[in-house]
Amino acid sequence: MIRNEMESDVNVKADLELTRLQEKINEISKEDLAELKKQVNMMNSLLEKLTARQDIKTT
């Protein structure tokens, strides 16, 4: 009986740790996604400026 309780405690602790790790991974993923969106927006802005310059040169 004691062994079953110990195994149950270990399983509960492992589940909690896995949950914490998954939450951490999700948070990192959100941060990475936010950074990627920021970089894409910056590149789009630069592309628009370059396109505008090309339009000025061709007119």
DSSP file (Angstrom, degrees, kcal/mol; ACC not computed):
  #  RESIDUE AA STRUCTURE BP1 BP2  ACC     N-H-->O    O-->H-N    N-H-->O    O-->H-N    TCO  KAPPA ALPHA  PHI   PSI    X-CA   Y-CA   Z-CA
    1    1 A M     >        0   0    0      0, 0.0     4,-1.9     0, 0.0     5,-0.2   0.000 360.0 360.0 360.0 -42.8    0.0    0.0    0.0
    2    2 A I  H  >  +     0   0    0      1,-0.2     4,-2.5     2,-0.2     5,-0.2   0.892 360.0  54.7 -62.8 -39.3    2.8    2.4    0.9
    3    3 A R  H  > S+     0   0    0      1,-0.2     4,-2.8     2,-0.2    -1,-0.2   0.916 106.5  50.9 -61.6 -42.9    4.5    1.7   -2.5
    4    4 A N  H  > S+     0   0    0      1,-0.2     4,-2.4     2,-0.2    -1,-0.2   0.895 110.5  49.4 -62.0 -39.9    1.3    2.6   -4.3
    5    5 A E  H  X S+     0   0    0     -4,-1.9     4,-2.5     2,-0.2    -1,-0.2   0.900 111.5  48.9 -65.2 -41.3    1.0    5.9   -2.5
    6    6 A M  H  X S+     0   0    0     -4,-2.5     4,-2.5     2,-0.2    -2,-0.2   0.922 112.1  48.1 -64.9 -43.5    4.7    6.7   -3.2
    7    7 A E  H  X S+     0   0    0     -4,-2.8     4,-2.5     1,-0.2    -2,-0.2   0.897 111.2  51.3 -63.6 -39.0    4.2    5.9   -6.9
    8    8 A S  H  X S+     0   0    0     -4,-2.4     4,-2.5    -5,-0.2    -2,-0.2   0.918 109.9  49.3 -63.6 -42.9    1.0    8.0   -6.9
    9    9 A D  H  X S+     0   0    0     -4,-2.5     4,-2.5     2,-0.2    -2,-0.2   0.913 111.5  49.3 -60.9 -43.5    3.0   10.9   -5.4
   10   10 A V  H  X S+     0   0    0     -4,-2.5     4,-2.6     1,-0.2    -2,-0.2   0.913 111.5  49.3 -63.0 -42.5    5.7   10.6   -7.9
   11   11 A N  H  X S+     0   0    0     -4,-2.5     4,-2.6     2,-0.2    -2,-0.2   0.904 110.9  49.3 -64.4 -41.2    3.2   10.5  -10.7
   12   12 A V  H  X S+     0   0    0     -4,-2.5     4,-2.3     2,-0.2    -2,-0.2   0.925 112.7  47.5 -63.7 -44.4    1.4   13.6   -9.4
   13   13 A K  H  X S+     0   0    0     -4,-2.5     4,-2.4     2,-0.2    -2,-0.2   0.901 112.1  50.0 -63.8 -40.7    4.7   15.5   -9.1
   14   14 A A  H  X S+     0   0    0     -4,-2.6     4,-2.6     2,-0.2    -2,-0.2   0.913 110.2  50.4 -64.4 -42.2    5.8   14.4  -12.6
   15   15 A D  H  X S+     0   0    0     -4,-2.6     4,-2.3     1,-0.2    -2,-0.2   0.910 110.7  49.5 -61.8 -42.0    2.4   15.6  -14.0
   16   16 A L  H  X S+     0   0    0     -4,-2.3     4,-2.4     2,-0.2    -2,-0.2   0.912 111.4  48.6 -62.9 -42.8    2.8   18.9  -12.3
   17   17 A E  H  X S+     0   0    0     -4,-2.4     4,-2.6     2,-0.2    -2,-0.2   0.906 110.7  50.7 -65.3 -40.8    6.3   19.3  -13.7
   18   18 A L  H  X S+     0   0    0     -4,-2.6     4,-2.5     2,-0.2    -1,-0.2   0.899 109.9  50.9 -62.9 -39.7    5.2   18.4  -17.2
   19   19 A T  H  X S+     0   0    0     -4,-2.3     4,-2.3     2,-0.2    -2,-0.2   0.925 110.7  48.5 -63.2 -44.3    2.4   21.0  -16.9
   20   20 A R  H  X S+     0   0    0     -4,-2.4     4,-2.2     1,-0.2    -2,-0.2   0.914 112.0  49.1 -61.5 -43.0    4.9   23.7  -15.8
   21   21 A L  H  X S+     0   0    0     -4,-2.6     4,-2.6     2,-0.2    -1,-0.2   0.905 110.3  50.6 -64.8 -40.6    7.2   22.8  -18.7
   22   22 A Q  H  X S+     0   0    0     -4,-2.5     4,-2.5     1,-0.2    -1,-0.2   0.903 110.2  50.2 -63.8 -40.5    4.4   22.9  -21.2
   23   23 A E  H  X S+     0   0    0     -4,-2.3     4,-2.3     2,-0.2    -1,-0.2   0.895 110.8  49.7 -62.9 -40.0    3.3   26.3  -19.9
   24   24 A K  H  X S+     0   0    0     -4,-2.2     4,-2.5     2,-0.2    -2,-0.2   0.918 110.8  49.2 -65.1 -43.4    6.9   27.6  -20.2
   25   25 A I  H  X S+     0   0    0     -4,-2.6     4,-2.6     1,-0.2    -2,-0.2   0.916 111.0  50.6 -61.3 -43.4    7.1   26.2  -23.8
   26   26 A N  H  X S+     0   0    0     -4,-2.5     4,-2.3     2,-0.2    -1,-0.2   0.904 110.5  49.2 -62.1 -41.3    3.9   28.0  -24.6
   27   27 A E  H  X S+     0   0    0     -4,-2.3     4,-2.3     2,-0.2    -2,-0.2   0.918 111.8  48.1 -65.1 -43.4    5.1   31.3  -23.2
   28   28 A I  H  X S+     0   0    0     -4,-2.5     4,-2.8     1,-0.2    -2,-0.2   0.914 110.8  52.0 -62.3 -42.1    8.3   31.0  -25.1
   29   29 A S  H  X S+     0   0    0     -4,-2.6     4,-2.6     1,-0.2    -2,-0.2   0.905 108.9  50.0 -61.6 -41.5    6.4   30.2  -28.3
   30   30 A K  H  X S+     0   0    0     -4,-2.3     4,-2.4     2,-0.2    -1,-0.2   0.910 111.8  48.4 -62.9 -41.8    4.2   33.3  -27.7
   31   31 A E  H  X S+     0   0    0     -4,-2.3     4,-2.2     2,-0.2    -2,-0.2   0.913 112.3  48.6 -65.1 -42.3    7.3   35.5  -27.2
   32   32 A D  H  X S+     0   0    0     -4,-2.8     4,-2.5     2,-0.2    -2,-0.2   0.911 111.6  49.7 -63.2 -42.1    8.9   34.1  -30.4
   33   33 A L  H  X S+     0   0    0     -4,-2.6     4,-2.5     2,-0.2    -2,-0.2   0.908 109.9  50.6 -64.1 -41.9    5.7   34.6  -32.4
   34   34 A A  H  X S+     0   0    0     -4,-2.4     4,-2.1     1,-0.2    -1,-0.2   0.912 111.3  48.5 -62.0 -42.0    5.4   38.2  -31.2
   35   35 A E  H  X S+     0   0    0     -4,-2.2     4,-2.3     2,-0.2    -2,-0.2   0.903 110.9  50.4 -65.5 -41.0    9.1   38.8  -32.2
   36   36 A L  H  X S+     0   0    0     -4,-2.5     4,-2.6     2,-0.2    -2,-0.2   0.912 109.8  50.4 -63.1 -42.3    8.5   37.3  -35.6
   37   37 A K  H  X S+     0   0    0     -4,-2.5     4,-2.5     1,-0.2    -1,-0.2   0.909 109.7  51.4 -61.7 -40.9    5.5   39.4  -36.2
   38   38 A K  H  X S+     0   0    0     -4,-2.1     4,-2.0     1,-0.2    -2,-0.2   0.917 111.5  47.0 -61.3 -43.8    7.4   42.5  -35.2
   39   39 A Q  H  X S+     0   0    0     -4,-2.3     4,-2.4     2,-0.2    -2,-0.2   0.887 111.1  51.0 -67.7 -38.8   10.2   41.6  -37.7
   40   40 A V  H  X S+     0   0    0     -4,-2.6     4,-2.7     2,-0.2    -2,-0.2   0.918 110.0  50.1 -64.3 -42.7    7.7   40.9  -40.5
   41   41 A N  H  X S+     0   0    0     -4,-2.5     4,-2.2     1,-0.2    -2,-0.2   0.902 110.9  49.4 -61.7 -40.3    6.1   44.3  -39.9
   42   42 A M  H  X S+     0   0    0     -4,-2.0     4,-2.4     2,-0.2    -2,-0.2   0.911 111.6  48.3 -65.3 -42.2    9.4   46.0  -40.0
   43   43 A M  H  X S+     0   0    0     -4,-2.4     4,-2.6     2,-0.2    -2,-0.2   0.896 110.5  51.6 -66.2 -39.1   10.4   44.2  -43.2
   44   44 A N  H  X S+     0   0    0     -4,-2.7     4,-2.4     2,-0.2    -1,-0.2   0.910 109.5  50.4 -62.6 -40.9    7.0   45.1  -44.8
   45   45 A S  H  X S+     0   0    0     -4,-2.2     4,-2.1     2,-0.2    -2,-0.2   0.932 111.8  47.0 -62.3 -45.6    7.6   48.7  -43.8
   46   46 A L  H  X S+     0   0    0     -4,-2.4     4,-2.6     1,-0.2    -2,-0.2   0.899 111.1  52.0 -62.8 -40.4   11.0   48.7  -45.4
   47   47 A L  H  X S+     0   0    0     -4,-2.6     4,-2.6     1,-0.2    -1,-0.2   0.901 108.2  51.2 -63.5 -40.8    9.7   47.0  -48.5
   48   48 A E  H  X S+     0   0    0     -4,-2.4     4,-2.4     2,-0.2    -1,-0.2   0.911 110.7  48.9 -61.9 -41.8    7.0   49.7  -48.8
   49   49 A K  H  X S+     0   0    0     -4,-2.1     4,-2.2     2,-0.2    -2,-0.2   0.917 112.5  47.6 -64.4 -43.2    9.6   52.4  -48.5
   50   50 A L  H  X S+     0   0    0     -4,-2.6     4,-2.3     2,-0.2    -2,-0.2   0.906 112.0  49.9 -64.5 -40.4   11.8   50.8  -51.2
   51   51 A T  H  X S+     0   0    0     -4,-2.6     4,-2.4     1,-0.2    -2,-0.2   0.902 109.3  51.8 -63.9 -40.9    8.8   50.3  -53.5
   52   52 A A  H  X S+     0   0    0     -4,-2.4     4,-1.9     1,-0.2    -1,-0.2   0.901 109.4  50.1 -63.0 -40.5    7.9   54.0  -53.0
   53   53 A R  H  X S+     0   0    0     -4,-2.2     4,-2.2     2,-0.2    -2,-0.2   0.909 110.1  49.9 -63.8 -41.9   11.5   55.0  -53.9
   54   54 A Q  H  X S+     0   0    0     -4,-2.3     4,-1.8     1,-0.2    -2,-0.2   0.892 109.0  52.5 -64.4 -39.0   11.4   52.8  -57.1
   55   55 A D  H  X S+     0   0    0     -4,-2.4     4,-0.8     1,-0.2    -1,-0.2   0.889 109.0  50.0 -62.7 -38.9    8.1   54.4  -58.0
   56   56 A I  H >< S+     0   0    0     -4,-1.9     3,-0.6     1,-0.2    -2,-0.2   0.907 110.2  50.3 -65.9 -41.9    9.6   57.9  -57.7
   57   57 A K  H 3< S+     0   0    0     -4,-2.2    -1,-0.2     1,-0.2    -2,-0.2   0.833 110.4  49.1 -67.0 -32.2   12.6   56.9  -59.8
   58   58 A T  H 3<        0   0    0     -4,-1.8    -1,-0.2     1,-0.2    -2,-0.2   0.599 360.0 360.0 -86.2 -10.0   10.4   55.5  -62.6
   59   59 A T    <<        0   0    0     -4,-0.8    -1,-0.2    -3,-0.6    -2,-0.2   0.459 360.0 360.0-100.4 360.0    8.1   58.5  -62.9
